[in-house]
Amino acid sequence: MRVLEDALAWLYVPAPRAGELLAKAASVADGIVVDLEDAVHPRQRPAAREHLAEVLPAYDGAAFVVVRVNPVSTADFAADVAALTPLVRAGHVAAIRIAKVESAAEVAIARAATAAWGPEPRLVCQLESAGAVARAHEIAAADGVHSIMLGEADLRADLRLPRGAAGDPGLLLARQTCVLASRAAGLPSPVGSAFTDVADIDGLRETSHRLAALGFVGRSCIHPRQAAVVREGFAPTPADVAWARSVLAESGAQDGADSAASVLSDGSFVDPAIVRQAERIAARAGAGE
């Protein structure tokens, strides 16, 4: 069964335009993020919620659908949850991304508000300030959290970083913290933030490889043309897949041997930790196929 963690390319779609864009988004992306926050003027949000109630039940694409909702501290959050509850319970929405989560206390409020959705974790918490990153471990460990991720546009502003590539070094600690907090809490690896220069495909590719090297799996996209580049940036390379399969073959051949370790024909050492890494790569390759 496919799970949210199988999705690599997540494409944002403004909620008011979901009816016209869902099918197009599903044709290029693994997951769709219907945005009720930044993409919608506050005065338009009631109509946008009604629109989602009409169009999401008719969506039958293969891409996962999550909805980005407004911060817990706002009145819009309660209205978002009320509108989405029947859609979640009917299976039309897999999870919600909660904008600007600041603390585990806010997660507790969100968990209580979504109690009717059942026990499955469905809260994806976006950390968008220095304070939120400092509390990443507490947020990740809170009940109901499916995963955490960074909202780097707001985080850059809060950290007073330069825009573009010049500000990337200042995000390194936050990115590593997000990955460590996720895995320490037993959560899926985090999804990377969107690359906002739609015209810079080379930059998107380079930064996606860098995020993958830090432990992120997948990335948000703001334009359909970014999806294929993101998918390539986070998918195992053919060399990685070949290595993983050779490790697993060697591991199978060693079943029943006295030692848990062995050596491949190229001299590579194989032990249980290496086998687990190979299993993850093979599983990711299988999900992509």
Secondary structure, DSSP 4 states (H G I P E B T S, - for coil): ---GGG--EEEEEEGGGHHHHHHHHHTT-SEEEEESSTTS-GGGHHHHHHHHHHHGGG---SSEEEEEE--TTSHHHHHHHHHHHHHHHTTS--EEEETT---HHHHHHHHHHTGGG-SS--EEEEE-SHHHHHTHHHHHTSTTEEEEEE-HHHHHHHHTPPSGGGGGGGGHHHHHHHHHHHHHTTPPPPPBPPP--TT-HHHHHHHHHHHHHHT---EEESSGGGHHHHHHHHSPPHHHHHHHHHHHHHHHHTTT-S-S-EE-TTS-EE-HHHHHHHHHHHHHHHHH-
